[in-house]
Amino acid sequence: MEVSASDRELIAVMRHYFAAKAELESLKAQLEAARQAAGEAIGVFYDPRRNAEHASDLERSHRLKGEMVSLMQRAEAWGRSALAVDQNDGSEVEPEEWHSFEKRADSLFGA
């Protein structure tokens, strides 16, 4: 299977996205465990101005969310441009081709 430079870029973007997602999920679990252990209200604990002890982690979670949005926008732009190329070619992607793509994506992204 030959992978184009554009495809490699998309793969890199998606790997970065899933790494950020995993880090965010881990961070959220740690923060929630700390909140429950402290017995703090959600509104108090998750406000970095009121929770100096965890402010850096709370800010990191917000940065990760923003990073994920940006990465997904890049992936969507890639998808739109690929779709535009397909439409300009007059070719249509057959369902079998999508299944093949899904299998390749699963193998590349570890799903």
Buried (B, 14 or more C-beta within 10 A) or exposed (E): EEEEEEBEEBBEBBBBBBBBBEBBEEBBEEBEEBBEEEEBEEEEBBBBEEBEEBEEBBEBBEEBBEBBEBBBEBBEEBEEEBEEEEEEEEEEEEEEEEEEEEEBBEEBEEE
